[in-house]
Amino acid sequence: MEFPAVTPPDEEARRLAAERHTRLTKPAGSLGRLEKLGGWLAACQGACPPRPLSRPRVVVFAGDHGVARHGGVSAYPPEVTGQMVANFLAGGAAVNVLASVAGASVRVVDLAVDIPTADVPDAVARYKVRRSSGRIDVEDALTDAQARDAVAAGRAIADEEVDQGADLLIAGDMGIGNTTPASVLVAALTGAEPVAVVGRGTGIDDAGWMRKAAAVRDALRRARRVGRDPLALLRTAGGADLAALAGFLAQAAARRTPVLLDGLVVGAAALVAEELAPGAKAWWLAAHRSVEPAHGIVLDHLGLSPVLELDMRLGEGSGALAALPLVTMAGRVLSDMATFADAGVSEAAADATTG
């Protein structure tokens, strides 16, 4: 599946942002990493100062996984996925609250939730690939055609959002058991061992952790045979939601649209997306570091430094939304803050060494 070549963000705009910070009414470098965040946003927009964000958009990709129904890898029953989709639509989930505070809107898409299509609005189920993905420790998650359909769905969703004016995207996830396939993808693409990538997910006990580790081990044996082919990897050990996430992240980069990455599940899809569209990671910002051990491996592999470390592990796009106000602030500092010349404020002496 071919993606267009990814054009990198505008380094001249990033340079101009760094230069502008030296002229704003503050000591050089005094806003720390906020200055780097503003430079990233300027580079993604190709403009300095960057335009204020007007339509940040969260898309939550929902899907069930066979390993959750049969493998005992989650503290919650699989029925919760469909129930949470209804909760998102009713506005009662964490992602809804955080998005409201951060100034973003939320869209939910059902890729593989194990409920009838008729149980959700047509707009939510428009890209549904199947009901639940296969049990990856003993069978493929998807067929070849389903894997392609799911990646194509993610691409189409990204195009829809960008065409409708989204100027920053956040990918979220919802799916009981989805950290199990995500962990397999991380191990397959980074060479990590199963015990290094298996976390507690929804809060499983020791017995659940051992079941999850066994499922990841067995799935990884199958996944490593196809690890060099991202589409085959998604078919073997991913799921429709993860495949759509990968397509979404890759297409957002192809469309020159910045993305805030959330936690492990989105991070695992990002690893695949970087394989599908090399260079896509330049358009992504790691919003936070999840407590899931595999997420740290993802960030190291992609060379991304998280904005926040708040011990979060919810998913839904929640960690990315927590970081969104900081990105908004970083852009507004560049656009709204006065320069020394504008404000009539004296600049630091050229030979000053302390402050």
N, C-alpha and C positions, 0 to 999 in steps of 0.2 A: 504494500500500500504506500503510494508515493505522496510525500508532503512537499510543498514548495520549499525552496531553500530559505532558511531563516536569515533575515537581515539583522545584524546586531544593532542594539540601541546606539544613539548618536553620541559619540564620545566628545564631539566639540561642544554640545550642549552641557555635558557633564563637566567639561573643563571650565566653561563659562560660569556654571553654578559655583564651582570651587572658587573661582576668581571673584565672583560677586560676594561670596561670604567674607572675603577679606575687606570689603568696603561697607559692610553692614555695621550698625552701631553696637558693636560688641567686640570683645577681644577675639582675635583669630583662633578658631578651633574651639571656642568656649561652649558651643552647643553640641560638641561631641559627635556621636553617631547620627544625630538628627541632620547634621550637615551632609553626611554621606547619603542618607535616605532621600534628601531633597535632590541631590545630584543624580541618584538613580531615577527618580521620577522625571527630572528634566531630560535625562538621556532617553527614557522611554517615550516621552512626548516630542522629543526633538525641538524643545523650546526652553529658553531661559529668560526670565523666570518661567516655571511651569504654570500651566493653567490650573486653577482650582478644580478639584475633582467634583464633577457634577452628577455622575450616575454610577457609583460603585455598585456592583451587582454580585450577589451570592447565588451560586447554583449548587443545590444539594443533589448528589447522585445516589439513588437508593437501589438496593438489591439484596436479595437473600442468597445464602450459600449452603449447599448441601452438607458441607462438613459441620455446620452448626446444628442441623437437625439430627445427624447421625453420629457426630463425633464428640459431643459434650464439651465443646471448646469455649463456651460462653456462660456467663452467670445468668443470662436472660434467655427465655425461650424465643424461637424464631418469629413467633407471632408479633413480637414487639416491633419489628421493622415496619409492617403495615400499619400498626397502631401509631407509630411515630410519624409516618407520612401524613396521617390524618391530623396529628398534633401540629405538624408544620403548617398545614393548610389552614388550621384554626388559629394560628398565631401564638400557640402556647409553649413553644420549645425555646431552649436557650438561644438558638440561632436567631429566632425572631426577636427576642428581647435585645440581644447584643447588636443586631443589625439596626434596630430602631434607634438605639443610642448612638451608633457610629455613623448613621446617615446612609445606610445601604438598604437595598431591597432584596427580597428572597424569592427564588424560584426553586421548585422541587420537580425532579424528573424520576419516574419509575422505570428503571431499566430491567430489573429482574426480581421485583418483590413478589413473594409467593401468595398473591391475592388475585382475584379476577380483575381483568381490565376495567370491567364495569363498576368496580368499587371506588374508582378515583376519577376525577375529571379527565376529559379527553386530552386536555393540554398536558396533563401530568403523565399520562400513559402513551402519548403519541409515539415515543421511540422505544417502547417496551420490546425487548428481545425475546424473553422467555420468563417463565415463573421459576425462580431460583436457579442458580448455577449448579453444575454437577459437584459431586463430592470429590474434591481434588486429591485426597489421599489414595483413592482407588480408581478414579476415572477423570477424564477431561472435564474442565469447567464448562466448555462451550464446544460447538462444532466450528469448523473453519468459517462457514458462512456467518454464523452468529458472532464470531469474533470480529469479522470484517464489518458486519452491520453495527456492532456496538461502537467500534472506533469511528465509523462514519457518523453515527449518531452524535458522538461527542464533538466531532468537527462541525456538524450542522448546528448544534446548540451554540458553540462558540461564535459561529458566523451570525446566528440570529441575534445574539446579545450585542456583538460589536455593531452590527447593522442598525440596531435599535438605539445606539448611543452609549453603550457601556464604555466608560473610560478607565475602569479598573475592574478586574474580575477576581472573585474568590471561589475556589472549588471546595465544596463540602461533601461529606459522605454520610450515609446512614445504612447500616446493614449488620444485623446480629451475626457475629462470627467473621466479619470482614478483615479483622487484623490477622487472621490465620493465612488467607491467600496473600495478603499484603506482605507478611513476613517471608513467605516462600519466594515471592518476587524479589524482595530485597536480598535474600540469601543467594538466589540464582544469579543475580546481576552483579553482586559485589564479592562473591566467594565466601561470605560469612557462613559459619556453622549454625545448625538449628538452635543450639542452646544459647547462642549469642543474639538471636533475633526474637526469641519468644518472650513476650511480656505477659502482663496480667489482664490486658484488655479491659473488659467491663468489671474486673475485680474478682477473677476466678481464684479458687483456693489452690492448695498444692496439688491435689488430685486432678483438678481441672488443668493446671499448668502442665502436668505430665501428659495428660491426654492431648493437649494442644501441641506439645513438643513432639509427640509421636506422629501426629497428623502432619505437622510441618516436615518432619524427617521423611515420611513416606512420600509426601507430595514433592519434596525437593529432589528425591531420586528420579522422579519422572521429569521434573522441570529442567534439570541440568542437561538432559539430552537435547533440549531445544533452546538452550539459553542464548544462543547467538542470533536467534530469530525472534524479534519482539512480538510479532503477531502470533507465532506459534506458542510463545511463552504465555501470552494472555489466554489463548485457547486452552492450554494445558493446565495452568495453575492460577489463573486470574478469576475472571467473572465478567459479566456484562457491565456491571457498574465500574469496575476497575478499567476495563477496556475503553469505556466511554470517557472516563476521566483522563486517560492517557491521550485520547484523540482531542479532547477539549483543551488540554494544556499545550499540546503541540500546535494546534490550530490558533490558539490565542497568540502564541509567539509568532507564527507565520503572519498573523494579522497585526503585528506590532502593538499588542495590547498588554500592559503590565498585569501580572498576577501575583496575589499574595497566597503563598502555599500554607496549608494548614498542617496537620499532623501526619501520623504514620501512613494511613491509607492513601491520602493524597500524595504523600512523599513517594510511596512505592509506585504509584501511577506516574509520577514525575520522572522516576528513573527510566521507565519504559518510554515515556514521551521524548526524553532526551535521545534515546536510541532511534526512535521514529523520525525525529527532526533535530539533528545535531545543532547545537547552538541555542536551543530553546531556553536553556536555563538562564541565559543572560536577561531574559524578560521576567524572571521570577524573583521574588523576595521571600526568604524563609521567615515567616511571621513569628514562629516560636519553636521551641524544642519540646517535644512531648516527653513524658516520662517513659514511654515505650522504648525499650533499648534499641530496637531496629531503626527508630527515627534518627537517632544520632548517627548511625551508620549511613543512612540516606544523605544527611546533611554533609557529612565528611566526603562522601563519594561525589556529590555534586559541587563541593567547594562553596557551600552557602553557610553564612553565619546567621543564627537566629536573632531576631529583634528582641524577643521576650523569652524568659524562662520562668513560667508560672506554675510548673508541675501539672499542666493540663493534659487530659487524655480523652476528651469527650468526642472529638470529631465534629461533624456538622458544619465546619468552617469557623468554629468558635474561637480558636486561637488566632486565626487570621483576622477576625473581626476585632479582637482585643488590640491588635497592632494597627488596625486601620486608622484610628485617630492620630497616632504618631506620624504615619505617612502623610495624612492630611496636614498636620501641623508643619511638617518638614517642608512641604510645598508652599504653604502660606508664608512661612518665614522668608523664603526667597522672593515671593511676589509682593508681600505687604510690608515688610520691615524697611525702615528708612536707612539710607546710606548716611555715612558721616557728612557728605556734602549736602544731601537733602536736609538733614536736621541741623546743620550748623554746629556739629559736635567735633571737637578736636580729635584727631587720630593719635594713635600711640606714636611716641618718638621713634625715629628710625633705628636708634641704637639701644632701645629699651630691651632689657634681658629678663626682668622680673616684673611681676604685677601684684 
